[in-house]
Amino acid sequence: MYRAYHLSMTHDEAGTTDHLLQSYYQILNSREAFHSANNHILNSWLMKWSASVFGVYEWSLRLPNVLAFALYYLAGIGVIRQLSLPQKWRFMGLAFFILHPFALDFFSLCRGYGLAMAFQMLSLFFTLKYIRDRKILNLHASVLACGLAVLSNMTWVYFLLAQMAWIIFDQGLTYLKKQKLAGLRAIPSWLIFACILGLVYRPYQWIQANGELKWGANGWFDLQHTFAKDYLYNDTFLTAVIFQILCLIIFVLFFQQCYGYFRKKEISIQAEQLFLILILLLGLTTLAILNRNLNNTTYASGRRALMYFPLVALMFILFLSNFSLKRIGSWISVLLFSVLIFSWVGFRLNAVREWSYDSATKSVFEHIRNNTERESKIAVDWQFLPVMKFYARYRDSTVQVSLFEKNSSCEEVNWFYLYDGNIPPRPDWQLIREYEWGQKLFQRK
């Protein structure tokens, strides 16, 4: 909550707040609401409701995702309790869920990622519960929670598809065990699946037509490297490569564990838990490759790859708890816990990794308001434009914001907020302040 209150609005959050001016129906089903990928339907609805109750403030717009962390935390505890794990692995698994800085960033932002991760975790909880007790209502609940994740952020449609692939795989296992198949009892799950796809089909088409799916990694190595850097919350090339190698080794060994269970036809609850994580990871990977090559898009990287984070954490924990060489497993666990600690080195209370350049935008706007007696005009780089316009709209309409153009004289502009590399030499500018991420504020002399 502290960060939700104090953090400056960020680039994409400002785009999300444009939907405050639209009706609930328009947010769900109008082409204008999907000119960009900033409309995460459930998040936009909850944001609009919160703003109508508390007013338009950073904390009120972010409140739905702040509260979503409570659901994420409780569902994470539920997931850990459903797993067949010793106490030390349960503690480590929960730590990987709730203490990862990159994931935590999105529970203090007005975006749909926090909500989607919370519903994904809830879906995993009900799926694992279904594996244990085979109550069909738990299966329906898992698909419903997954559907809510999709409505929170449409990127999670790939997780929904992977979940349905697991259901088909699970029915195959049930047949091998000569147990009663779900059959007609599974129809509600498939109806939920069809309804969610029906709701997001047109919005997805609109976003794709506007080129919003082009943002991401172009190559497979680039995707893995970006994921490693985000997981480490660090941009050092060498550490990212080392982590990629570590993940590859663990995945190969994890796959071998699953294959060993399958070959022995040992289909215990513990084995089914491993199968679940493997199918979800393979399903997401397969869908990413198909989408990249069939739809001429990019691989979902950065924040769009957040759905992998809890699955990778579960892979780590399940692998270690089933690893036969206990001494080597202990060393790997120490290494993985060191990775988690290392990821906090780059954490900042006043910035988020994805939009670090907006860390000072709020304070810059306040500085201009407090140091200008007349109407202010500020020219900014494109990175700062959406947030500056948000503050001008909802904080002080006397501040006029425009895009800085190098070839323009900007004679009527008295403030300039730019990145260091985009600043042309101007003798009539006075440097007021330089910020941590290379932003500079100038005032005309």
C-alpha positions as CSV (number, residue, x, y, z in Angstrom):
1,M,0.0,0.0,0.0
2,Y,2.9,2.3,0.7
3,R,4.2,2.0,-2.9
4,A,0.7,2.4,-4.3
5,Y,0.4,5.7,-2.5
6,H,3.8,7.1,-3.1
7,L,4.9,5.8,-6.5
8,S,4.5,8.1,-9.5
9,M,2.0,7.0,-12.1
10,T,3.7,5.1,-14.8
11,H,3.5,5.2,-18.6
12,D,1.1,2.3,-19.2
13,E,-1.0,3.1,-16.1
14,A,-1.7,6.6,-17.5
15,G,-3.0,4.8,-20.7
16,T,-5.2,2.6,-18.5
17,T,-6.8,5.6,-16.8
18,D,-8.1,6.8,-20.2
19,H,-10.9,4.2,-19.6
20,L,-12.2,6.1,-16.6
21,L,-14.1,8.2,-19.2
22,Q,-15.8,5.1,-20.8
23,S,-18.8,3.2,-19.6
24,Y,-18.5,-0.3,-18.2
25,Y,-20.0,-1.8,-21.4
26,Q,-17.6,0.2,-23.6
27,I,-14.7,-1.1,-21.6
28,L,-15.9,-4.7,-22.3
29,N,-17.0,-4.5,-25.9
30,S,-16.0,-1.4,-27.9
31,R,-13.3,-1.0,-30.5
32,E,-12.3,2.4,-29.0
33,A,-11.5,0.7,-25.7
34,F,-9.0,-1.6,-27.4
35,H,-6.9,0.8,-29.5
36,S,-4.0,-0.3,-27.3
37,A,-3.4,-3.2,-24.9
38,N,-3.9,-1.0,-21.8
39,N,-7.5,-2.1,-21.3
40,H,-7.4,-5.0,-18.9
41,I,-11.2,-5.5,-18.6
42,L,-11.7,-6.5,-15.0
43,N,-8.9,-4.2,-13.8
44,S,-10.5,-1.3,-15.8
45,W,-13.9,-2.0,-14.2
46,L,-12.5,-2.2,-10.7
47,M,-10.4,0.9,-11.2
48,K,-13.4,2.8,-12.5
49,W,-15.5,1.7,-9.5
50,S,-12.7,2.6,-7.0
51,A,-12.2,6.0,-8.5
52,S,-16.0,6.7,-8.4
53,V,-16.0,5.9,-4.6
54,F,-12.6,7.4,-3.5
55,G,-11.7,9.9,-6.3
56,V,-8.9,9.8,-8.8
57,Y,-5.7,9.3,-6.8
58,E,-2.8,7.0,-7.4
59,W,-3.7,4.8,-4.4
60,S,-7.4,4.5,-5.3
61,L,-6.7,3.5,-8.9
62,R,-4.2,0.9,-7.7
63,L,-6.4,-0.4,-4.9
64,P,-7.8,-3.4,-6.7
65,N,-4.3,-4.8,-7.3
66,V,-3.2,-4.0,-3.8
67,L,-6.2,-6.0,-2.5
68,A,-5.4,-8.7,-5.0
69,F,-2.2,-9.4,-3.2
70,A,-4.2,-10.7,-0.2
71,L,-5.9,-13.2,-2.6
72,Y,-2.5,-14.1,-4.1
73,Y,-1.0,-14.7,-0.7
74,L,-3.8,-16.8,0.7
75,A,-4.1,-18.8,-2.6
76,G,-0.3,-19.3,-2.4
77,I,-0.6,-20.7,1.1
78,G,-3.3,-23.0,-0.2
79,V,-1.1,-24.2,-3.1
80,I,1.7,-25.0,-0.8
81,R,-0.5,-26.9,1.6
82,Q,-1.9,-29.1,-1.3
83,L,1.6,-30.2,-2.3
84,S,3.2,-33.3,-0.9
85,L,6.2,-31.4,0.6
86,P,8.3,-31.4,3.8
87,Q,8.1,-28.2,5.9
88,K,11.3,-26.6,4.6
89,W,10.2,-26.9,1.0
90,R,6.8,-25.4,1.9
91,F,8.5,-22.3,3.4
92,M,10.8,-22.0,0.4
93,G,8.0,-22.3,-2.1
94,L,5.9,-19.6,-0.3
95,A,9.0,-17.3,-0.2
96,F,9.4,-17.7,-4.0
97,F,5.7,-16.8,-4.4
98,I,5.4,-13.7,-2.2
99,L,8.9,-12.3,-2.0
100,H,9.8,-11.9,-5.7
101,P,10.3,-8.1,-6.4
102,F,9.3,-8.3,-10.1
103,A,6.0,-9.9,-9.2
104,L,5.4,-7.5,-6.3
105,D,5.9,-4.5,-8.5
106,F,2.5,-5.2,-10.2
107,F,0.5,-5.4,-6.9
108,S,1.2,-1.7,-6.5
109,L,0.2,-0.6,-10.0
110,C,-3.0,0.2,-11.8
111,R,-2.6,-2.7,-14.3
112,G,-4.3,-6.1,-14.6
113,Y,-1.2,-8.1,-13.9
114,G,-1.6,-8.3,-10.1
115,L,-5.2,-9.4,-10.5
116,A,-4.3,-12.0,-13.1
117,M,-1.5,-13.5,-11.0
118,A,-3.9,-13.7,-8.0
119,F,-6.5,-15.5,-10.0
120,Q,-3.9,-17.7,-11.6
121,M,-2.7,-18.7,-8.1
122,L,-6.3,-19.4,-7.1
123,S,-6.7,-21.5,-10.2
124,L,-3.6,-23.6,-9.3
125,F,-5.0,-24.0,-5.8
126,F,-8.3,-25.5,-7.0
127,T,-6.6,-27.6,-9.6
128,L,-4.3,-29.2,-7.0
129,K,-7.2,-29.6,-4.7
130,Y,-9.1,-31.4,-7.5
131,I,-6.1,-33.7,-8.0
132,R,-6.3,-34.7,-4.3
133,D,-10.1,-35.1,-3.8
134,R,-11.4,-35.5,-7.4
135,K,-14.4,-33.3,-6.6
136,I,-15.7,-31.9,-9.9
137,L,-16.6,-28.5,-8.3
138,N,-12.9,-27.9,-7.7
139,L,-12.2,-28.4,-11.4
140,H,-15.0,-25.9,-12.3
141,A,-13.6,-23.4,-9.8
142,S,-10.1,-23.7,-11.2
143,V,-11.3,-23.0,-14.7
144,L,-13.5,-20.1,-13.5
145,A,-10.6,-18.5,-11.6
146,C,-8.5,-19.0,-14.7
147,G,-11.2,-17.2,-16.7
148,L,-11.1,-14.3,-14.3
149,A,-7.3,-14.1,-14.8
150,V,-8.0,-13.8,-18.6
151,L,-10.5,-11.0,-18.0
152,S,-7.9,-9.3,-15.7
153,N,-5.3,-9.5,-18.5
154,M,-5.9,-11.1,-21.8
155,T,-2.3,-12.5,-22.0
156,W,-3.5,-15.1,-19.5
157,V,-5.6,-16.7,-22.3
158,Y,-2.5,-18.8,-23.0
159,F,-2.6,-20.1,-19.4
160,L,-6.3,-20.9,-19.8
161,L,-5.6,-22.9,-23.0
162,A,-2.7,-24.7,-21.2
163,Q,-5.1,-25.5,-18.3
164,M,-7.6,-27.0,-20.7
165,A,-4.8,-29.1,-22.3
166,W,-4.0,-30.4,-18.8
167,I,-7.7,-31.4,-18.2
168,I,-7.6,-33.5,-21.4
169,F,-4.3,-35.0,-20.2
170,D,-5.7,-35.7,-16.8
171,Q,-8.7,-37.5,-18.3
172,G,-6.2,-39.7,-20.1
173,L,-4.5,-40.5,-16.8
174,T,-7.9,-41.2,-15.2
175,Y,-8.6,-43.7,-18.0
176,L,-5.2,-45.4,-17.5
177,K,-6.0,-45.8,-13.8
178,K,-9.3,-47.3,-14.8
179,Q,-11.2,-44.7,-12.7
180,K,-14.5,-43.0,-13.5
181,L,-14.0,-40.3,-16.2
182,A,-15.4,-36.8,-15.6
183,G,-17.5,-37.1,-18.7
184,L,-20.6,-35.0,-18.7
185,R,-19.7,-33.6,-15.3
186,A,-16.9,-31.6,-16.9
187,I,-19.3,-29.8,-19.3
188,P,-19.6,-26.7,-17.0
189,S,-15.8,-26.3,-17.2
190,W,-15.9,-26.3,-21.0
191,L,-18.8,-23.9,-21.0
192,I,-16.8,-21.5,-18.8
193,F,-13.9,-21.9,-21.2
194,A,-16.1,-21.2,-24.2
195,C,-17.7,-18.1,-22.6
196,I,-14.4,-16.6,-21.7
197,L,-13.0,-17.1,-25.2
198,G,-16.2,-15.6,-26.6
199,L,-15.8,-12.5,-24.4
200,V,-12.2,-11.8,-25.3
201,Y,-12.2,-12.9,-29.0
202,R,-13.1,-9.6,-30.5
203,P,-11.0,-7.5,-28.1
204,Y,-8.1,-9.7,-28.9
205,Q,-8.6,-9.2,-32.6
206,W,-8.8,-5.4,-32.2
207,I,-5.6,-5.3,-30.2
208,Q,-3.8,-7.5,-32.8
209,A,-5.1,-5.4,-35.7
210,N,-3.6,-2.3,-33.9
211,G,-0.2,-4.0,-33.8
212,E,-0.2,-4.2,-30.0
213,L,1.0,-7.8,-30.0
214,K,4.3,-6.8,-31.7
215,W,5.8,-5.8,-28.4
216,G,8.0,-8.6,-27.0
217,A,11.0,-10.8,-27.8
218,N,11.8,-11.6,-31.5
219,G,13.9,-14.7,-30.8
220,W,13.8,-17.6,-28.4
221,F,17.1,-16.8,-26.8
222,D,16.1,-13.2,-26.4
223,L,12.9,-14.3,-24.7
224,Q,14.8,-16.6,-22.2
225,H,17.4,-13.9,-21.6
226,T,14.8,-11.3,-20.8
227,F,13.0,-13.7,-18.5
228,A,16.2,-14.4,-16.7
229,K,16.9,-10.7,-16.2
230,D,13.4,-10.0,-15.0
231,Y,13.6,-12.9,-12.6
232,L,16.9,-11.7,-11.2
233,Y,15.6,-8.1,-11.3
234,N,19.0,-7.3,-12.7
235,D,20.3,-6.5,-16.2
236,T,23.8,-8.0,-15.9
237,F,24.4,-10.3,-18.9
238,L,26.6,-12.9,-17.2
239,T,24.2,-13.5,-14.3
240,A,21.3,-13.8,-16.7
241,V,23.1,-16.5,-18.8
242,I,24.1,-18.4,-15.6
243,F,20.5,-18.4,-14.4
244,Q,19.3,-19.5,-17.9
245,I,21.7,-22.5,-17.7
246,L,20.5,-23.4,-14.2
247,C,16.9,-23.3,-15.3
248,L,17.6,-25.5,-18.3
249,I,19.4,-28.1,-16.2
250,I,16.5,-28.1,-13.6
251,F,13.9,-28.4,-16.3
252,V,15.6,-31.3,-17.9
253,L,15.9,-33.1,-14.6
254,F,12.3,-32.2,-13.7
255,F,11.2,-33.7,-17.1
256,Q,13.2,-36.8,-16.3
257,Q,11.4,-37.2,-13.0
258,C,8.0,-36.9,-14.7
259,Y,9.0,-39.4,-17.4
260,G,10.2,-41.8,-14.7
261,Y,6.8,-41.7,-13.0
262,F,5.0,-42.1,-16.3
263,R,7.2,-45.0,-17.5
264,K,6.6,-46.9,-14.2
265,K,2.9,-46.1,-14.5
266,E,3.1,-44.7,-11.0
267,I,0.2,-42.3,-11.1
268,S,0.2,-41.1,-7.5
269,I,-1.0,-37.7,-6.2
270,Q,2.6,-36.6,-6.1
271,A,3.2,-37.7,-9.7
272,E,0.1,-35.9,-10.9
273,Q,1.3,-32.7,-9.2
274,L,4.5,-32.9,-11.2
275,F,2.5,-33.7,-14.4
276,L,0.4,-30.6,-13.9
277,I,3.3,-28.2,-13.7
278,L,5.1,-29.9,-16.7
279,I,2.0,-29.8,-18.9
280,L,1.3,-26.2,-18.0
281,L,4.9,-25.2,-18.8
282,L,5.0,-27.2,-22.0
283,G,1.6,-25.9,-23.0
284,L,2.6,-22.3,-22.5
285,T,5.8,-22.8,-24.4
286,T,4.1,-24.6,-27.3
287,L,1.4,-21.9,-27.6
288,A,4.1,-19.2,-27.5
289,I,5.9,-20.8,-30.4
290,L,2.7,-21.3,-32.4
291,N,1.6,-17.8,-31.8
292,R,5.0,-16.4,-32.8
293,N,5.1,-18.2,-36.1
294,L,1.4,-18.4,-37.1
295,N,0.3,-14.9,-36.2
296,N,3.6,-13.2,-37.0
297,T,3.8,-11.7,-33.5
298,T,6.6,-11.7,-30.9
299,Y,7.2,-13.9,-27.8
300,A,5.5,-12.6,-24.7
301,S,8.3,-11.3,-22.6
302,G,8.8,-8.9,-19.6
303,R,5.6,-8.4,-17.7
304,R,3.6,-10.5,-20.2
305,A,5.7,-13.5,-19.0
306,L,4.6,-13.1,-15.4
307,M,2.4,-16.2,-15.7
308,Y,5.5,-18.3,-15.8
309,F,6.8,-17.1,-12.4
310,P,4.7,-19.2,-10.1
311,L,5.1,-22.2,-12.4
312,V,8.9,-21.9,-12.4
313,A,8.8,-21.6,-8.6
314,L,6.7,-24.7,-8.4
315,M,9.0,-26.6,-10.7
316,F,12.0,-25.7,-8.5
317,I,10.3,-26.8,-5.3
318,L,8.8,-30.0,-6.7
319,F,12.1,-31.0,-8.4
320,L,14.1,-30.4,-5.2
321,S,11.6,-32.3,-3.0
322,N,11.7,-35.3,-5.4
323,F,15.5,-35.2,-6.1
324,S,17.2,-38.4,-5.0
325,L,20.6,-36.9,-4.4
326,K,19.8,-35.0,-1.2
327,R,23.2,-33.3,-0.7
328,I,23.3,-31.9,-4.2
329,G,19.6,-30.9,-3.8
330,S,20.5,-29.0,-0.7
331,W,23.2,-27.1,-2.6
332,I,20.8,-26.3,-5.4
333,S,18.2,-25.0,-2.9
334,V,20.8,-22.7,-1.3
335,L,21.7,-21.5,-4.8
336,L,18.1,-20.8,-5.7
337,F,17.4,-19.0,-2.4
338,S,20.5,-16.9,-3.1
339,V,19.0,-16.0,-6.4
340,L,15.9,-14.7,-4.6
341,I,18.0,-12.6,-2.2
342,F,20.1,-11.3,-5.1
343,S,17.0,-10.2,-6.9
344,W,16.3,-7.7,-4.1
345,V,19.6,-5.8,-4.8
346,G,18.0,-3.7,-7.5
347,F,14.6,-3.2,-5.8
348,R,13.6,0.5,-5.2
349,L,10.6,1.8,-3.3
350,N,10.3,4.8,-5.6
351,A,10.5,2.9,-8.9
352,V,9.3,-0.2,-10.7
353,R,11.5,-2.2,-13.1
354,E,9.3,-1.9,-16.2
355,W,8.8,1.8,-16.1
356,S,11.8,3.1,-14.0
357,Y,12.0,6.2,-16.1
358,D,8.7,7.5,-14.6
359,S,10.1,7.3,-11.0
360,A,10.4,11.1,-10.8
361,T,7.5,12.2,-13.1
362,K,5.2,12.9,-10.2
363,S,7.8,15.0,-8.2
364,V,8.7,16.9,-11.4
365,F,5.0,17.9,-11.9
366,E,4.7,19.0,-8.3
367,H,7.9,21.0,-8.6
368,I,6.5,22.9,-11.6
369,R,3.2,23.5,-9.9
370,N,4.8,24.9,-6.8
371,N,7.3,27.1,-8.6
372,T,5.2,28.8,-11.2
373,E,2.8,31.6,-10.5
374,R,1.3,31.7,-14.0
375,E,0.2,29.1,-16.6
376,S,3.0,26.6,-17.2
377,K,4.0,25.0,-20.4
378,I,6.2,21.9,-20.3
379,A,7.7,19.9,-23.2
380,V,8.7,16.3,-22.4
381,D,10.1,13.2,-24.1
382,W,7.5,10.7,-25.3
383,Q,8.2,8.4,-22.4
384,F,6.9,11.0,-19.9
385,L,4.1,12.3,-22.0
386,P,1.2,10.0,-20.8
387,V,1.9,10.5,-17.1
388,M,2.4,14.3,-17.4
389,K,-0.9,14.5,-19.3
390,F,-2.6,12.4,-16.5
391,Y,-1.4,14.8,-13.8
392,A,-2.3,17.8,-15.9
393,R,-5.9,16.4,-16.3
394,Y,-6.5,15.3,-12.7
395,R,-4.2,17.6,-10.7
396,D,-3.7,21.0,-12.3
397,S,-5.2,21.8,-15.7
398,T,-3.2,25.1,-15.9
399,V,-0.1,23.0,-16.7
400,Q,0.0,22.5,-20.4
401,V,2.0,19.4,-21.6
402,S,3.4,18.9,-25.1
403,L,5.8,16.5,-26.8
404,F,9.3,17.8,-27.1
405,E,10.6,18.0,-30.7
406,K,14.3,18.6,-31.4
407,N,13.7,20.7,-34.5
408,S,11.1,22.9,-32.8
409,S,12.0,26.3,-31.2
410,C,9.7,25.7,-28.2
411,E,9.6,29.5,-27.7
412,E,6.4,29.3,-25.6
413,V,7.6,26.5,-23.4
414,N,9.2,27.4,-20.0
415,W,9.9,23.9,-18.7
416,F,11.6,20.9,-20.3
417,Y,11.7,17.3,-18.8
418,L,14.0,15.1,-21.0
419,Y,16.3,12.1,-21.0
420,D,20.0,12.9,-21.0
421,G,20.6,11.5,-24.5
422,N,17.8,13.5,-26.1
423,I,18.9,16.9,-24.9
424,P,20.2,19.3,-27.5
425,P,22.5,22.1,-26.4
426,R,20.4,25.2,-25.5
427,P,22.2,28.2,-23.9
428,D,18.9,29.6,-22.5
429,W,18.1,26.5,-20.5
430,Q,19.0,26.2,-16.8
431,L,19.4,22.7,-15.3
432,I,17.1,22.5,-12.3
433,R,17.7,18.9,-11.3
434,E,19.1,15.6,-12.5
435,Y,17.4,12.4,-11.4
436,E,18.5,8.8,-10.7
437,W,17.6,7.3,-14.1
438,G,19.1,10.0,-16.3
439,Q,16.1,12.3,-16.4
440,K,16.8,16.1,-16.4
441,L,14.5,19.0,-15.6
442,F,15.3,22.3,-17.2
443,Q,13.7,25.8,-17.0
444,R,14.0,28.5,-19.5
445,K,16.2,31.4,-18.1
